[in-house]
Amino acid sequence: MTNGFRADLPQHHVSCLVPLPHPTNYTPDLIRSAQAAVAQIFRPGMGYDRVGVLLADLADANVVQGNLFADDPDAKQQHLLAVIAAIEAKFGRGAIHFAATGGVAPPWAMRQDHLSPRYLTRWTDLPVARA
């Protein structure tokens, strides 16, 4: 949606529902669905302010009923998700990403080059007295 407080700019408030053919937790499928939704509703030249994503009909992966006419989740897909989870567990969240999500910090991202010391919340920032 665009900024509703700016009456001097054109307004655009739209939503899109993308039903998935089968339940999935495979990130590339979710990214493809999100890109399809954006392609449907995006208008060039609009000053977009925010976006919201609503996930509906969530279910536990262990209790999802299979579909006779759909392919089963591929073992390679599940292995990929497990590898990504292991990398993030070892190196921290954001250590690995899908190229479609951007990955690098955009120029408008918060910079913390000149952060003040946090004496009250971080032991490593406490000054050390030497005699």
TILOFI-964256 format. One record per residue (C-alpha): x, y, z; residue in one letter. Coordinates in nm, 3 decimals. Last residue first. Example, Ala and Ser with C-alpha at 12.3 -4.5 7.8 and 13.67 -1.06 7.14 Angstrom:
2
rec c1:1.367&c2:-0.106&c3:0.714&aa:S $
rec c1:1.230&c2:-0.450&c3:0.780&aa:A $
// end
This chain:
131
rec c1:4.686&c2:0.101&c3:3.729&aa:A $
rec c1:4.442&c2:-0.007&c3:3.460&aa:R $
rec c1:4.067&c2:0.056&c3:3.467&aa:A $
rec c1:3.868&c2:-0.135&c3:3.203&aa:V $
rec c1:3.567&c2:0.035&c3:3.045&aa:P $
rec c1:3.251&c2:-0.178&c3:3.016&aa:L $
rec c1:3.157&c2:-0.252&c3:2.654&aa:D $
rec c1:3.230&c2:-0.626&c3:2.679&aa:T $
rec c1:2.987&c2:-0.662&c3:2.967&aa:W $
rec c1:2.692&c2:-0.544&c3:2.757&aa:R $
rec c1:2.368&c2:-0.392&c3:2.885&aa:T $
rec c1:2.458&c2:-0.097&c3:3.107&aa:L $
rec c1:2.782&c2:0.009&c3:2.939&aa:Y $
rec c1:2.638&c2:0.000&c3:2.589&aa:R $
rec c1:2.907&c2:0.195&c3:2.402&aa:P $
rec c1:2.772&c2:0.441&c3:2.145&aa:S $
rec c1:2.738&c2:0.314&c3:1.789&aa:L $
rec c1:2.936&c2:0.493&c3:1.520&aa:H $
rec c1:2.933&c2:0.231&c3:1.244&aa:D $
rec c1:2.583&c2:0.107&c3:1.320&aa:Q $
rec c1:2.412&c2:0.145&c3:0.984&aa:R $
rec c1:2.041&c2:0.077&c3:0.945&aa:M $
rec c1:1.947&c2:-0.034&c3:0.596&aa:A $
rec c1:1.867&c2:0.229&c3:0.333&aa:W $
rec c1:2.155&c2:0.119&c3:0.108&aa:P $
rec c1:2.015&c2:-0.236&c3:0.099&aa:P $
rec c1:2.190&c2:-0.502&c3:0.307&aa:A $
rec c1:2.302&c2:-0.793&c3:0.094&aa:V $
rec c1:2.082&c2:-1.098&c3:0.062&aa:G $
rec c1:1.838&c2:-0.986&c3:-0.204&aa:G $
rec c1:1.559&c2:-1.235&c3:-0.140&aa:T $
rec c1:1.578&c2:-1.389&c3:-0.488&aa:A $
rec c1:1.938&c2:-1.498&c3:-0.420&aa:A $
rec c1:1.824&c2:-1.732&c3:-0.142&aa:F $
rec c1:2.002&c2:-1.674&c3:0.185&aa:H $
rec c1:2.285&c2:-1.799&c3:0.403&aa:I $
rec c1:2.441&c2:-1.647&c3:0.715&aa:A $
rec c1:2.115&c2:-1.461&c3:0.779&aa:G $
rec c1:2.051&c2:-1.629&c3:1.113&aa:R $
rec c1:2.365&c2:-1.744&c3:1.283&aa:G $
rec c1:2.674&c2:-1.941&c3:1.180&aa:F $
rec c1:2.605&c2:-2.286&c3:1.328&aa:K $
rec c1:2.227&c2:-2.287&c3:1.356&aa:A $
rec c1:2.196&c2:-2.097&c3:1.028&aa:E $
rec c1:2.411&c2:-2.358&c3:0.852&aa:I $
rec c1:2.207&c2:-2.642&c3:1.005&aa:A $
rec c1:1.877&c2:-2.482&c3:0.901&aa:A $
rec c1:2.006&c2:-2.440&c3:0.545&aa:I $
rec c1:2.114&c2:-2.804&c3:0.538&aa:V $
rec c1:1.773&c2:-2.920&c3:0.664&aa:A $
rec c1:1.594&c2:-2.710&c3:0.400&aa:L $
rec c1:1.813&c2:-2.861&c3:0.128&aa:L $
rec c1:1.746&c2:-3.214&c3:0.258&aa:H $
rec c1:1.371&c2:-3.149&c3:0.245&aa:Q $
rec c1:1.398&c2:-3.037&c3:-0.117&aa:Q $
rec c1:1.620&c2:-3.331&c3:-0.208&aa:K $
rec c1:1.365&c2:-3.572&c3:-0.054&aa:A $
rec c1:1.103&c2:-3.433&c3:-0.292&aa:D $
rec c1:0.769&c2:-3.346&c3:-0.146&aa:P $
rec c1:0.517&c2:-3.590&c3:-0.289&aa:D $
rec c1:0.376&c2:-3.511&c3:-0.631&aa:D $
rec c1:0.013&c2:-3.417&c3:-0.656&aa:A $
rec c1:-0.279&c2:-3.628&c3:-0.783&aa:F $
rec c1:-0.338&c2:-3.850&c3:-0.478&aa:L $
rec c1:-0.287&c2:-3.558&c3:-0.241&aa:N $
rec c1:-0.133&c2:-3.629&c3:0.095&aa:G $
rec c1:-0.289&c2:-3.536&c3:0.427&aa:Q $
rec c1:-0.069&c2:-3.308&c3:0.631&aa:V $
rec c1:-0.003&c2:-3.443&c3:0.980&aa:V $
rec c1:0.377&c2:-3.436&c3:1.001&aa:N $
rec c1:0.416&c2:-3.099&c3:0.830&aa:A $
rec c1:0.196&c2:-2.935&c3:1.095&aa:D $
rec c1:-0.067&c2:-2.720&c3:0.929&aa:A $
rec c1:-0.114&c2:-2.357&c3:0.830&aa:L $
rec c1:-0.444&c2:-2.270&c3:0.664&aa:D $
rec c1:-0.355&c2:-1.905&c3:0.613&aa:A $
rec c1:-0.034&c2:-1.708&c3:0.582&aa:L $
rec c1:-0.084&c2:-1.333&c3:0.568&aa:L $
rec c1:0.184&c2:-1.108&c3:0.422&aa:V $
rec c1:0.179&c2:-0.733&c3:0.464&aa:G $
rec c1:0.337&c2:-0.458&c3:0.261&aa:V $
rec c1:0.444&c2:-0.106&c3:0.335&aa:R $
rec c1:0.500&c2:0.243&c3:0.196&aa:D $
rec c1:0.488&c2:0.208&c3:-0.180&aa:Y $
rec c1:0.549&c2:0.528&c3:-0.373&aa:G $
rec c1:0.385&c2:0.431&c3:-0.702&aa:M $
rec c1:0.586&c2:0.480&c3:-1.021&aa:G $
rec c1:0.556&c2:0.124&c3:-1.144&aa:P $
rec c1:0.240&c2:-0.061&c3:-1.040&aa:R $
rec c1:0.280&c2:-0.392&c3:-0.859&aa:F $
rec c1:-0.032&c2:-0.608&c3:-0.810&aa:I $
rec c1:0.009&c2:-0.909&c3:-1.038&aa:Q $
rec c1:0.390&c2:-0.921&c3:-1.045&aa:A $
rec c1:0.393&c2:-0.896&c3:-0.664&aa:V $
rec c1:0.168&c2:-1.201&c3:-0.639&aa:A $
rec c1:0.384&c2:-1.402&c3:-0.878&aa:A $
rec c1:0.695&c2:-1.306&c3:-0.681&aa:Q $
rec c1:0.530&c2:-1.423&c3:-0.359&aa:A $
rec c1:0.439&c2:-1.757&c3:-0.516&aa:S $
rec c1:0.794&c2:-1.806&c3:-0.648&aa:R $
rec c1:0.935&c2:-1.722&c3:-0.302&aa:I $
rec c1:0.702&c2:-1.976&c3:-0.138&aa:L $
rec c1:0.807&c2:-2.248&c3:-0.383&aa:D $
rec c1:1.175&c2:-2.161&c3:-0.326&aa:P $
rec c1:1.120&c2:-2.184&c3:0.053&aa:T $
rec c1:0.985&c2:-2.539&c3:0.065&aa:Y $
rec c1:0.739&c2:-2.546&c3:0.355&aa:N $
rec c1:0.459&c2:-2.684&c3:0.143&aa:T $
rec c1:0.091&c2:-2.772&c3:0.145&aa:P $
rec c1:-0.033&c2:-2.841&c3:-0.207&aa:H $
rec c1:-0.140&c2:-2.636&c3:-0.510&aa:P $
rec c1:-0.071&c2:-2.310&c3:-0.324&aa:L $
rec c1:-0.340&c2:-2.044&c3:-0.321&aa:P $
rec c1:-0.213&c2:-1.695&c3:-0.397&aa:V $
rec c1:-0.447&c2:-1.424&c3:-0.271&aa:L $
rec c1:-0.373&c2:-1.067&c3:-0.375&aa:C $
rec c1:-0.439&c2:-0.736&c3:-0.207&aa:S $
rec c1:-0.456&c2:-0.377&c3:-0.322&aa:V $
rec c1:-0.422&c2:-0.029&c3:-0.181&aa:H $
rec c1:-0.279&c2:0.224&c3:-0.428&aa:H $
rec c1:-0.297&c2:0.598&c3:-0.371&aa:Q $
rec c1:-0.161&c2:0.873&c3:-0.597&aa:P $
rec c1:0.026&c2:1.140&c3:-0.403&aa:L $
rec c1:-0.108&c2:1.473&c3:-0.269&aa:D $
rec c1:-0.328&c2:1.294&c3:-0.015&aa:A $
rec c1:-0.015&c2:1.173&c3:0.165&aa:R $
rec c1:-0.150&c2:1.019&c3:0.486&aa:F $
rec c1:-0.246&c2:0.695&c3:0.311&aa:G $
rec c1:0.117&c2:0.620&c3:0.223&aa:N $
rec c1:0.104&c2:0.356&c3:-0.050&aa:T $
rec c1:0.000&c2:0.000&c3:0.000&aa:M $
// end
